[in-house]
Amino acid sequence: MQTEPPPPYRFSVNVGEGDIYAAYESDQLALQRFEQEKEEKRKDKDAKKVVVDPLVVLGIERLGGKKGSKGGDSGMSLYQADLGELRKVACVVERMVTQNIYDDISQDFKYWEDGSDEYHPLQGSLLPLWKFRPEICRNFIVSDLCCSPVFPDLFAAAYTAGDSREENAGLLCVFTLKNPASPERVYHTPCGVTSLHFHPQIGRLLAAGWSDGRVVLYDVSSTTPCALSCTTTSGKHLLPVTQVQWLETTPGEDVTFFSVSQDGRMTQWHMRDSCRLVHADVFEPHLPHTLGFEVRPDGEGIVLLGLESGAVFQCSIVCASHSLYHYPAHTSMVRGLAWNTHHPNVFLSCSLDWSIKVWLQLFTAPLVVLDVGGAVAGLAWSPYNSSVLVAITDECRAYVFDLSVRVCTPLCVQSMAQRRPLTASCVTFSPFYPIIFIGGEK
């Protein structure tokens, strides 16, 4: 319906009675052969049925390698059918079928406007769109989300085992908005994946942190996926990695990213010769139970560290001998930090003490304190507006604030769990579309 019609052509041919009879006889013979083959297949009851994994057919590779192999000793398994070009065709056809099934949601995503906004100018709502919940992820908790800064429709989700399972497995899934039914890539890991981050310039590179202290670098674009992992002798953390984050580099430089762990170490990683990770500790383990960090996006080397005690430290990557500022931010553990993308001197912090605080870099007292009446699980600044932020609570409620309109009252409060109580864990904005992603249980 949305394409140009093919150009029409007129043609004609003379057909005699003999041609018609010959075509009829040929059609009858073909029909008889078809019926015979169908009857033979029906009689062959002992034929074995070929069970095909739909995840493999639809283009989902499961990453792994044998223990002791080059690139990782994770003990993961690789299930991949050698389908060649058929794999790409199957992915495209699946996306077409899925978009036809969810056509009403796609229309809402593209053109939805809430008419009630005209009567309530300072109140709004969030419209639920897609729900990405494959069967293999139902017993896991989404620990982190990250949108690709290069590909508008791509995002990744990290999974850790829930309370009902032993802490011996995890998942890392790469999704696309073009196909909410199933992920594009599924990576099975021997432990939980606690954090991840896309490279800001190279869209195929994805860094991830594991609950056993390892950091892993994935190439998500290859049909034969590969990964680089650190080991105990090459800088592996002693406790779970709580966050990883890339740095922007100029062409010709080694790609580099940072990781922070609960053991108090903040480590910088360089990828050398495309086959190994080289580490250098930025901060020695003098700040234990570090739960998160955030590098200022203007490239000045300023980083924020959030601790379990509720304190926030501002440090310099260039001069890492001591902290520059100590913010007595919260009375409970820090759950999230975020620099403002438009004003690099402004940042956010949230905690279990029900509060969200807006800080100016050079002041140790907050500019704004927001109380949402529940433990805050995560927050994010809007990439389109310097005064808009979103926060989620453990009760799976989303709060949208616009500090230029109202400081204390949110513009929108939306509950994500309608039927049964669920716990939310992370939230992020899409850098291309006016949508947010929220992850949690199930």
GUTORVO-901593 format. One record per residue (C-alpha): z, x negated, y. Coordinates in nm, 3 decimals, decimal comma. Layout:
<nodes>
+---------+---------+---------+
|       z |       x |       y |
+---------+---------+---------+
|       Z |       X |       Y |
...
+---------+---------+---------+
</nodes>
This chain:
<nodes>
+---------+---------+---------+
|       z |       x |       y |
+---------+---------+---------+
|   0,000 |   0,000 |   0,000 |
|   0,065 |  -0,293 |   0,234 |
|  -0,255 |  -0,491 |   0,163 |
|  -0,612 |  -0,463 |   0,280 |
|  -0,831 |  -0,259 |   0,039 |
|  -1,086 |  -0,458 |  -0,161 |
|  -1,447 |  -0,437 |  -0,037 |
|  -1,648 |  -0,168 |  -0,222 |
|  -1,982 |  -0,230 |  -0,392 |
|  -2,245 |   0,019 |  -0,515 |
|  -2,428 |  -0,039 |  -0,843 |
|  -2,632 |   0,166 |  -1,089 |
|  -2,774 |   0,129 |  -1,441 |
|  -2,981 |   0,339 |  -1,680 |
|  -2,807 |   0,433 |  -2,008 |
|  -2,991 |   0,587 |  -2,303 |
|  -2,865 |   0,782 |  -2,602 |
|  -2,886 |   0,473 |  -2,822 |
|  -2,660 |   0,277 |  -2,586 |
|  -2,407 |   0,558 |  -2,581 |
|  -2,404 |   0,584 |  -2,963 |
|  -2,366 |   0,205 |  -3,008 |
|  -2,073 |   0,195 |  -2,765 |
|  -1,909 |   0,488 |  -2,946 |
|  -1,944 |   0,318 |  -3,286 |
|  -1,798 |  -0,006 |  -3,149 |
|  -1,503 |   0,179 |  -3,000 |
|  -1,434 |   0,362 |  -3,327 |
|  -1,441 |   0,036 |  -3,525 |
|  -1,199 |  -0,127 |  -3,283 |
|  -0,968 |   0,175 |  -3,307 |
|  -0,969 |   0,157 |  -3,689 |
|  -0,887 |  -0,214 |  -3,686 |
|  -0,601 |  -0,149 |  -3,443 |
|  -0,456 |   0,122 |  -3,669 |
|  -0,478 |  -0,107 |  -3,973 |
|  -0,298 |  -0,391 |  -3,797 |
|  -0,031 |  -0,151 |  -3,674 |
|   0,026 |  -0,022 |  -4,028 |
|   0,050 |  -0,376 |  -4,168 |
|   0,315 |  -0,468 |  -3,911 |
|   0,511 |  -0,156 |  -3,996 |
|   0,513 |  -0,243 |  -4,367 |
|   0,627 |  -0,598 |  -4,306 |
|   1,000 |  -0,518 |  -4,297 |
|   1,108 |  -0,871 |  -4,386 |
|   0,959 |  -1,025 |  -4,073 |
|   1,223 |  -1,197 |  -3,866 |
|   1,280 |  -1,068 |  -3,516 |
|   1,254 |  -1,331 |  -3,245 |
|   1,544 |  -1,298 |  -3,004 |
|   1,453 |  -1,438 |  -2,664 |
|   1,720 |  -1,511 |  -2,406 |
|   1,616 |  -1,310 |  -2,098 |
|   1,783 |  -1,568 |  -1,875 |
|   1,546 |  -1,834 |  -2,005 |
|   1,236 |  -1,615 |  -1,979 |
|   1,313 |  -1,522 |  -1,619 |
|   1,332 |  -1,882 |  -1,510 |
|   1,703 |  -1,969 |  -1,523 |
|   1,773 |  -2,324 |  -1,635 |
|   2,115 |  -2,423 |  -1,756 |
|   2,194 |  -2,775 |  -1,651 |
|   2,351 |  -3,029 |  -1,876 |
|   2,324 |  -3,345 |  -2,069 |
|   2,464 |  -3,504 |  -2,379 |
|   2,790 |  -3,682 |  -2,349 |
|   2,735 |  -4,039 |  -2,249 |
|   2,383 |  -3,980 |  -2,120 |
|   2,262 |  -4,109 |  -1,788 |
|   2,353 |  -3,893 |  -1,491 |
|   2,664 |  -3,727 |  -1,624 |
|   2,923 |  -3,710 |  -1,899 |
|   3,007 |  -3,349 |  -1,838 |
|   2,935 |  -3,223 |  -2,190 |
|   2,708 |  -2,945 |  -2,059 |
|   2,416 |  -2,801 |  -2,258 |
|   2,057 |  -2,749 |  -2,151 |
|   1,871 |  -2,438 |  -2,269 |
|   1,518 |  -2,439 |  -2,133 |
|   1,201 |  -2,292 |  -2,277 |
|   0,884 |  -2,493 |  -2,225 |
|   0,683 |  -2,209 |  -2,075 |
|   0,482 |  -2,410 |  -1,822 |
|   0,308 |  -2,196 |  -1,564 |
|   0,431 |  -1,879 |  -1,736 |
|   0,777 |  -1,945 |  -1,595 |
|   0,655 |  -1,924 |  -1,235 |
|   0,454 |  -1,611 |  -1,308 |
|   0,754 |  -1,447 |  -1,475 |
|   0,973 |  -1,524 |  -1,171 |
|   0,720 |  -1,370 |  -0,933 |
|   0,673 |  -1,058 |  -1,148 |
|   1,050 |  -1,016 |  -1,183 |
|   1,092 |  -1,036 |  -0,805 |
|   0,822 |  -0,773 |  -0,756 |
|   0,983 |  -0,536 |  -1,006 |
|   1,329 |  -0,591 |  -0,858 |
|   1,213 |  -0,526 |  -0,503 |
|   1,053 |  -0,203 |  -0,618 |
|   1,378 |  -0,096 |  -0,784 |
|   1,587 |  -0,181 |  -0,475 |
|   1,328 |  -0,064 |  -0,227 |
|   1,573 |   0,154 |  -0,032 |
|   1,811 |  -0,141 |   0,011 |
|   1,527 |  -0,365 |   0,122 |
|   1,428 |  -0,109 |   0,383 |
|   1,789 |  -0,091 |   0,508 |
|   1,805 |  -0,469 |   0,525 |
|   1,491 |  -0,482 |   0,735 |
|   1,515 |  -0,176 |   0,959 |
|   1,865 |  -0,023 |   0,939 |
|   2,018 |   0,100 |   1,264 |
|   2,343 |   0,297 |   1,274 |
|   2,298 |   0,602 |   1,496 |
|   2,674 |   0,641 |   1,540 |
|   2,680 |   0,322 |   1,749 |
|   2,544 |   0,525 |   2,041 |
|   2,858 |   0,740 |   2,042 |
|   3,106 |   0,460 |   1,961 |
|   2,986 |   0,158 |   2,159 |
|   3,292 |  -0,057 |   2,081 |
|   3,318 |   0,031 |   1,712 |
|   3,093 |  -0,055 |   1,426 |
|   3,060 |  -0,085 |   1,051 |
|   2,914 |  -0,313 |   0,790 |
|   2,643 |  -0,173 |   0,564 |
|   2,676 |  -0,294 |   0,201 |
|   2,345 |  -0,425 |   0,072 |
|   2,312 |  -0,617 |  -0,254 |
|   2,575 |  -0,695 |  -0,515 |
|   2,510 |  -1,020 |  -0,702 |
|   2,711 |  -0,988 |  -1,022 |
|   2,535 |  -1,111 |  -1,338 |
|   2,698 |  -1,051 |  -1,674 |
|   2,776 |  -1,419 |  -1,724 |
|   2,983 |  -1,421 |  -1,401 |
|   3,199 |  -1,112 |  -1,451 |
|   3,505 |  -1,302 |  -1,575 |
|   3,491 |  -1,563 |  -1,299 |
|   3,610 |  -1,586 |  -0,940 |
|   3,375 |  -1,693 |  -0,660 |
|   3,546 |  -1,997 |  -0,510 |
|   3,288 |  -2,089 |  -0,245 |
|   2,959 |  -1,970 |  -0,094 |
|   2,693 |  -2,160 |   0,098 |
|   2,360 |  -2,049 |   0,245 |
|   2,065 |  -2,283 |   0,249 |
|   1,985 |  -2,406 |   0,602 |
|   1,620 |  -2,464 |   0,501 |
|   1,519 |  -2,166 |   0,286 |
|   1,611 |  -1,831 |   0,449 |
|   1,653 |  -1,635 |   0,124 |
|   1,848 |  -1,894 |  -0,078 |
|   2,224 |  -1,927 |  -0,124 |
|   2,460 |  -2,074 |  -0,384 |
|   2,790 |  -1,959 |  -0,533 |
|   3,061 |  -2,162 |  -0,705 |
|   3,269 |  -2,004 |  -0,983 |
|   3,605 |  -2,087 |  -1,136 |
|   3,771 |  -1,929 |  -1,437 |
|   3,993 |  -1,629 |  -1,373 |
|   4,345 |  -1,568 |  -1,493 |
|   4,218 |  -1,410 |  -1,814 |
|   4,043 |  -1,728 |  -1,926 |
|   4,147 |  -2,082 |  -1,993 |
|   4,065 |  -2,333 |  -1,726 |
|   3,789 |  -2,499 |  -1,926 |
|   3,466 |  -2,363 |  -1,785 |
|   3,288 |  -2,288 |  -1,461 |
|   2,952 |  -2,191 |  -1,318 |
|   2,729 |  -2,279 |  -1,028 |
|   2,459 |  -2,022 |  -0,952 |
|   2,171 |  -2,034 |  -0,705 |
|   2,056 |  -1,689 |  -0,589 |
|   1,771 |  -1,556 |  -0,380 |
|   1,762 |  -1,237 |  -0,174 |
|   1,425 |  -1,162 |  -0,333 |
|   1,591 |  -1,101 |  -0,669 |
|   1,948 |  -0,964 |  -0,664 |
|   1,934 |  -0,881 |  -1,036 |
|   1,969 |  -1,237 |  -1,170 |
|   2,018 |  -1,589 |  -1,032 |
|   1,738 |  -1,843 |  -0,999 |
|   1,945 |  -2,126 |  -1,148 |
|   2,261 |  -2,122 |  -1,361 |
|   2,454 |  -2,443 |  -1,418 |
|   2,734 |  -2,435 |  -1,677 |
|   3,015 |  -2,681 |  -1,610 |
|   3,307 |  -2,791 |  -1,829 |
|   3,556 |  -2,703 |  -1,552 |
|   3,570 |  -2,482 |  -1,246 |
|   3,344 |  -2,547 |  -0,945 |
|   3,571 |  -2,532 |  -0,641 |
|   3,334 |  -2,609 |  -0,350 |
|   2,970 |  -2,666 |  -0,263 |
|   2,745 |  -2,740 |   0,035 |
|   2,368 |  -2,757 |   0,092 |
|   2,217 |  -3,056 |   0,269 |
|   2,129 |  -2,955 |   0,628 |
|   1,779 |  -3,109 |   0,610 |
|   1,687 |  -3,156 |   0,243 |
|   1,696 |  -2,808 |   0,098 |
|   1,696 |  -2,914 |  -0,267 |
|   2,016 |  -3,121 |  -0,253 |
|   2,343 |  -2,942 |  -0,330 |
|   2,679 |  -3,119 |  -0,342 |
|   2,963 |  -2,965 |  -0,542 |
|   3,326 |  -3,044 |  -0,617 |
|   3,494 |  -2,972 |  -0,949 |
|   3,849 |  -2,880 |  -1,038 |
|   3,890 |  -3,202 |  -1,240 |
|   3,831 |  -3,416 |  -0,928 |
|   3,464 |  -3,501 |  -0,975 |
|   3,189 |  -3,459 |  -0,717 |
|   2,841 |  -3,378 |  -0,845 |
|   2,507 |  -3,391 |  -0,666 |
|   2,247 |  -3,137 |  -0,787 |
|   1,871 |  -3,118 |  -0,736 |
|   1,813 |  -2,743 |  -0,757 |
|   1,436 |  -2,750 |  -0,704 |
|   1,333 |  -2,928 |  -1,020 |
|   1,235 |  -2,722 |  -1,323 |
|   1,406 |  -2,998 |  -1,523 |
|   1,736 |  -3,003 |  -1,331 |
|   1,929 |  -3,325 |  -1,291 |
|   2,267 |  -3,417 |  -1,149 |
|   2,458 |  -3,723 |  -1,035 |
|   2,828 |  -3,734 |  -1,105 |
|   3,110 |  -3,974 |  -1,030 |
|   3,344 |  -4,108 |  -1,296 |
|   3,701 |  -4,232 |  -1,311 |
|   3,586 |  -4,586 |  -1,233 |
|   3,353 |  -4,481 |  -0,951 |
|   3,584 |  -4,294 |  -0,713 |
|   3,672 |  -3,971 |  -0,895 |
|   3,956 |  -3,775 |  -0,733 |
|   4,280 |  -3,728 |  -0,921 |
|   4,326 |  -3,361 |  -0,828 |
|   4,082 |  -3,072 |  -0,766 |
|   3,824 |  -3,120 |  -0,492 |
|   3,891 |  -2,857 |  -0,226 |
|   3,582 |  -2,906 |  -0,008 |
|   3,260 |  -3,104 |   0,027 |
|   3,039 |  -3,130 |   0,336 |
|   2,716 |  -3,312 |   0,418 |
|   2,645 |  -3,517 |   0,729 |
|   2,312 |  -3,514 |   0,910 |
|   2,136 |  -3,848 |   0,881 |
|   1,821 |  -3,993 |   1,034 |
|   1,513 |  -4,060 |   0,818 |
|   1,548 |  -4,383 |   0,625 |
|   1,927 |  -4,368 |   0,594 |
|   2,114 |  -4,295 |   0,274 |
|   2,213 |  -3,932 |   0,239 |
|   2,589 |  -3,903 |   0,270 |
|   2,855 |  -3,638 |   0,229 |
|   3,234 |  -3,614 |   0,239 |
|   3,483 |  -3,475 |  -0,009 |
|   3,852 |  -3,400 |   0,025 |
|   4,098 |  -3,335 |  -0,255 |
|   4,453 |  -3,224 |  -0,309 |
|   4,543 |  -3,585 |  -0,387 |
|   4,518 |  -3,660 |  -0,013 |
|   4,201 |  -3,870 |  -0,024 |
|   3,900 |  -3,807 |   0,197 |
|   3,601 |  -3,992 |   0,052 |
|   3,253 |  -4,060 |   0,186 |
|   2,973 |  -4,067 |  -0,071 |
|   2,632 |  -4,236 |  -0,039 |
|   2,342 |  -4,176 |  -0,274 |
|   2,183 |  -4,514 |  -0,347 |
|   1,846 |  -4,565 |  -0,517 |
|   1,841 |  -4,192 |  -0,610 |
|   2,042 |  -4,269 |  -0,922 |
|   2,403 |  -4,348 |  -0,829 |
|   2,682 |  -4,242 |  -0,596 |
|   2,874 |  -4,504 |  -0,399 |
|   3,208 |  -4,407 |  -0,249 |
|   3,430 |  -4,532 |   0,031 |
|   3,772 |  -4,381 |   0,109 |
|   3,798 |  -4,268 |   0,471 |
|   4,163 |  -4,163 |   0,450 |
|   4,407 |  -4,307 |   0,200 |
|   4,627 |  -4,053 |   0,018 |
|   4,891 |  -4,027 |   0,290 |
|   4,829 |  -3,651 |   0,350 |
|   4,885 |  -3,490 |   0,007 |
|   4,790 |  -3,134 |  -0,078 |
|   4,496 |  -3,133 |   0,164 |
|   4,323 |  -2,797 |   0,123 |
|   4,025 |  -2,824 |   0,355 |
|   3,844 |  -3,014 |   0,625 |
|   3,571 |  -2,952 |   0,881 |
|   3,355 |  -3,213 |   1,054 |
|   3,262 |  -3,140 |   1,413 |
|   2,887 |  -3,067 |   1,423 |
|   2,803 |  -3,275 |   1,732 |
|   2,811 |  -3,605 |   1,541 |
|   3,110 |  -3,759 |   1,721 |
|   3,295 |  -3,829 |   1,397 |
|   3,582 |  -3,586 |   1,461 |
|   3,724 |  -3,409 |   1,156 |
|   3,994 |  -3,146 |   1,104 |
|   4,226 |  -3,155 |   0,804 |
|   4,422 |  -2,848 |   0,691 |
|   4,733 |  -2,896 |   0,477 |
|   4,936 |  -2,682 |   0,243 |
|   5,230 |  -2,705 |   0,484 |
|   5,033 |  -2,516 |   0,751 |
|   4,967 |  -2,815 |   0,977 |
|   4,623 |  -2,912 |   1,106 |
|   4,539 |  -3,275 |   1,188 |
|   4,249 |  -3,396 |   1,399 |
|   4,125 |  -3,737 |   1,291 |
|   3,836 |  -3,970 |   1,359 |
|   3,604 |  -4,088 |   1,086 |
|   3,516 |  -4,396 |   1,291 |
|   3,879 |  -4,499 |   1,345 |
|   4,069 |  -4,364 |   1,046 |
|   4,394 |  -4,557 |   1,098 |
|   4,581 |  -4,263 |   1,248 |
|   4,540 |  -3,899 |   1,346 |
|   4,443 |  -3,809 |   1,704 |
|   4,620 |  -3,473 |   1,726 |
|   4,869 |  -3,278 |   1,523 |
|   4,850 |  -2,899 |   1,558 |
|   5,157 |  -2,702 |   1,437 |
|   4,914 |  -2,430 |   1,341 |
|   5,071 |  -2,206 |   1,077 |
|   5,385 |  -2,141 |   0,879 |
|   5,200 |  -2,126 |   0,547 |
|   4,908 |  -2,303 |   0,385 |
|   4,580 |  -2,333 |   0,578 |
|   4,303 |  -2,137 |   0,408 |
|   4,009 |  -2,213 |   0,637 |
|   3,881 |  -2,417 |   0,934 |
|   3,559 |  -2,371 |   1,134 |
|   3,411 |  -2,540 |   1,440 |
|   3,218 |  -2,325 |   1,687 |
|   2,848 |  -2,411 |   1,665 |
|   2,787 |  -2,333 |   2,034 |
|   3,105 |  -2,484 |   2,186 |
|   3,195 |  -2,800 |   1,990 |
|   3,545 |  -2,821 |   2,142 |
|   3,654 |  -2,483 |   2,000 |
|   3,761 |  -2,426 |   1,640 |
|   3,929 |  -2,164 |   1,419 |
|   4,207 |  -2,180 |   1,164 |
|   4,347 |  -1,918 |   0,927 |
|   4,638 |  -1,905 |   0,688 |
|   4,842 |  -1,702 |   0,445 |
|   5,073 |  -1,610 |   0,734 |
|   4,831 |  -1,326 |   0,832 |
|   4,708 |  -1,504 |   1,145 |
|   4,378 |  -1,634 |   1,280 |
|   4,404 |  -1,883 |   1,567 |
|   4,145 |  -2,005 |   1,815 |
|   4,205 |  -2,360 |   1,938 |
|   4,072 |  -2,585 |   2,211 |
|   4,040 |  -2,937 |   2,081 |
|   4,258 |  -3,115 |   2,340 |
|   4,544 |  -2,861 |   2,340 |
|   4,812 |  -2,821 |   2,074 |
|   4,877 |  -2,455 |   2,160 |
|   4,631 |  -2,187 |   2,047 |
|   4,413 |  -2,003 |   2,295 |
|   4,407 |  -1,677 |   2,096 |
|   4,618 |  -1,553 |   1,805 |
|   4,481 |  -1,268 |   1,592 |
|   4,694 |  -1,078 |   1,339 |
|   4,502 |  -0,895 |   1,066 |
|   4,802 |  -0,766 |   0,870 |
|   4,729 |  -0,958 |   0,551 |
|   4,680 |  -1,301 |   0,402 |
|   4,353 |  -1,442 |   0,537 |
|   4,129 |  -1,579 |   0,263 |
|   3,846 |  -1,720 |   0,477 |
|   3,664 |  -1,706 |   0,808 |
|   3,339 |  -1,809 |   0,974 |
|   3,187 |  -1,833 |   1,321 |
|   2,864 |  -1,648 |   1,384 |
|   2,564 |  -1,880 |   1,417 |
|   2,400 |  -1,640 |   1,666 |
|   2,686 |  -1,567 |   1,907 |
|   2,956 |  -1,803 |   2,031 |
|   3,225 |  -1,534 |   2,052 |
|   3,171 |  -1,347 |   1,723 |
|   3,369 |  -1,433 |   1,410 |
|   3,434 |  -1,271 |   1,074 |
|   3,744 |  -1,301 |   0,856 |
|   3,839 |  -1,161 |   0,517 |
|   4,179 |  -1,089 |   0,367 |
|   4,301 |  -1,109 |   0,011 |
|   4,281 |  -0,729 |  -0,006 |
|   3,902 |  -0,760 |   0,033 |
|   3,881 |  -0,630 |   0,390 |
|   3,641 |  -0,780 |   0,642 |
|   3,728 |  -0,806 |   1,013 |
|   3,461 |  -0,869 |   1,275 |
|   3,580 |  -0,981 |   1,620 |
|   3,390 |  -1,034 |   1,943 |
|   3,621 |  -1,227 |   2,172 |
|   3,402 |  -1,159 |   2,475 |
|   3,448 |  -0,781 |   2,433 |
|   3,799 |  -0,738 |   2,293 |
|   4,046 |  -1,007 |   2,200 |
|   4,312 |  -0,829 |   1,997 |
|   4,122 |  -0,541 |   1,836 |
|   3,834 |  -0,601 |   1,594 |
|   3,498 |  -0,436 |   1,645 |
|   3,482 |  -0,354 |   1,275 |
|   3,719 |  -0,331 |   0,979 |
|   3,539 |  -0,279 |   0,650 |
|   3,687 |  -0,252 |   0,300 |
|   3,469 |  -0,411 |   0,034 |
|   3,655 |  -0,273 |  -0,271 |
|   3,612 |   0,104 |  -0,280 |
|   3,712 |   0,201 |  -0,635 |
|   3,967 |  -0,055 |  -0,749 |
|   4,161 |  -0,335 |  -0,577 |
|   3,989 |  -0,671 |  -0,580 |
|   4,071 |  -1,004 |  -0,422 |
|   3,830 |  -1,176 |  -0,181 |
|   3,816 |  -1,554 |  -0,162 |
|   3,536 |  -1,674 |   0,069 |
|   3,292 |  -1,558 |   0,338 |
|   2,992 |  -1,710 |   0,514 |
|   2,720 |  -1,609 |   0,759 |
|   2,350 |  -1,631 |   0,689 |
|   2,192 |  -1,871 |   0,942 |
|   1,870 |  -1,665 |   0,947 |
|   1,957 |  -1,296 |   0,905 |
|   2,234 |  -1,069 |   1,049 |
|   2,417 |  -1,053 |   0,716 |
|   2,734 |  -1,199 |   0,570 |
|   2,818 |  -1,298 |   0,214 |
|   3,161 |  -1,224 |   0,066 |
|   3,281 |  -1,356 |  -0,269 |
|   3,582 |  -1,274 |  -0,481 |
|   3,691 |  -1,155 |  -0,822 |
|   3,464 |  -1,015 |  -1,095 |
+---------+---------+---------+
</nodes>
